[in-house]
Amino acid sequence: MPELVFSDKYEVQEQIAQGAMGVVYKALDRKLNRVVALKVVHAHLCSDPSFLQRFLREARAMARLHHENIVTIFSVEQDHGTQFIVMEYFQGTNLLDRIQPNVSAPLHDALSITHQIAEALAYAHGHGIIHRDVKPANVLVSKENRIKLTDFGIAAALDEAPLTSAGQLIGTLLYMSPEQARDTTLDGRSDLYSLGLMLYEMLTGTHPRRGLSSAAVLGMLAAEE
């Protein structure tokens, strides 16, 4: 790609991922001579005040957390007409790519990954932050099965106003807890429900709700205790 530099110091080396919200790049911080990850918002979204509020909330939430199993935030900056988060670069793949359909992961690996995620969540919950979107795509795994939890994009500090409006679901339906689907008050146990589904998926190579329509999943969640 043509040379792309943010804030006159972050030299983009390669694109890591892209989604509806933005692009993640691997970059070199020229001033500190260290590799970082840049999460850059799509420019057209920066004109949406509610989106920017959500994006900055992610940065504030993650910046409060310093844990070996959570991606560290260094700063939030603005350039090229957009906002971006500068964060720790962690070499690995996301857990979604590690889970093979109908193939059971080794028990030791599944339990080790689950334990590390649980440690990260316990730390976040202790600081008043619920992740709200715990899923395989938001877990980075190294070759040694060390993990980093990322993308607190819809996390909400318990002492801040809720991010959702009435009737609006935020999260990933396949990993959502019943109380989150009902748009009721949440605590850390909602994240643990999502983690339990991920452990099930690692051990079986399948998901108990995969293949169901969104309406069917919502119906199941409405009936669950």
Secondary structure in CASP SS format (residue, H / E / C, confidence):
PFRMAT SS
TARGET T0000
AUTHOR 0000-0000-0000
METHOD secondary structure of the structure
MODEL  1
M C 1.00
P C 1.00
E C 1.00
L C 1.00
V E 1.00
F E 1.00
S C 1.00
D C 1.00
K C 1.00
Y E 1.00
E E 1.00
V E 1.00
Q E 1.00
E E 1.00
Q E 1.00
I E 1.00
A E 1.00
Q E 1.00
G C 1.00
A C 1.00
M C 1.00
G E 1.00
V E 1.00
V E 1.00
Y E 1.00
K E 1.00
A E 1.00
L E 1.00
D E 1.00
R C 1.00
K C 1.00
L C 1.00
N C 1.00
R E 1.00
V E 1.00
V E 1.00
A E 1.00
L E 1.00
K E 1.00
V E 1.00
V E 1.00
H C 1.00
A H 1.00
H H 1.00
L H 1.00
C H 1.00
S H 1.00
D C 1.00
P H 1.00
S H 1.00
F H 1.00
L H 1.00
Q H 1.00
R H 1.00
F H 1.00
L H 1.00
R H 1.00
E H 1.00
A H 1.00
R H 1.00
A H 1.00
M H 1.00
A H 1.00
R C 1.00
L C 1.00
H C 1.00
H C 1.00
E C 1.00
N C 1.00
I E 1.00
V C 1.00
T C 1.00
I E 1.00
F E 1.00
S E 1.00
V E 1.00
E E 1.00
Q E 1.00
D E 1.00
H C 1.00
G C 1.00
T E 1.00
Q E 1.00
F E 1.00
I E 1.00
V E 1.00
M E 1.00
E E 1.00
Y C 1.00
F C 1.00
Q C 1.00
G C 1.00
T E 1.00
N E 1.00
L H 1.00
L H 1.00
D H 1.00
R H 1.00
I C 1.00
Q C 1.00
P C 1.00
N C 1.00
V C 1.00
S C 1.00
A C 1.00
P C 1.00
L H 1.00
H H 1.00
D H 1.00
A H 1.00
L H 1.00
S H 1.00
I H 1.00
T H 1.00
H H 1.00
Q H 1.00
I H 1.00
A H 1.00
E H 1.00
A H 1.00
L H 1.00
A H 1.00
Y H 1.00
A H 1.00
H H 1.00
G H 1.00
H C 1.00
G C 1.00
I E 1.00
I E 1.00
H C 1.00
R C 1.00
D C 1.00
V C 1.00
K C 1.00
P H 1.00
A H 1.00
N H 1.00
V E 1.00
L E 1.00
V E 1.00
S C 1.00
K C 1.00
E C 1.00
N C 1.00
R C 1.00
I E 1.00
K E 1.00
L E 1.00
T C 1.00
D C 1.00
F C 1.00
G C 1.00
I C 1.00
A C 1.00
A E 1.00
A E 1.00
L C 1.00
D C 1.00
E C 1.00
A C 1.00
P C 1.00
L C 1.00
T C 1.00
S C 1.00
A C 1.00
G C 1.00
Q C 1.00
L C 1.00
I C 1.00
G C 1.00
T C 1.00
L H 1.00
L H 1.00
Y H 1.00
M C 1.00
S C 1.00
P H 1.00
E H 1.00
Q H 1.00
A H 1.00
R C 1.00
D C 1.00
T C 1.00
T C 1.00
L C 1.00
D C 1.00
G C 1.00
R H 1.00
S H 1.00
D H 1.00
L H 1.00
Y H 1.00
S H 1.00
L H 1.00
G H 1.00
L H 1.00
M H 1.00
L H 1.00
Y H 1.00
E H 1.00
M H 1.00
L H 1.00
T H 1.00
G C 1.00
T C 1.00
H C 1.00
P C 1.00
R C 1.00
R C 1.00
G C 1.00
L C 1.00
S C 1.00
S H 1.00
A H 1.00
A H 1.00
V H 1.00
L H 1.00
G H 1.00
M H 1.00
L H 1.00
A H 1.00
A H 1.00
E C 1.00
E C 1.00
END
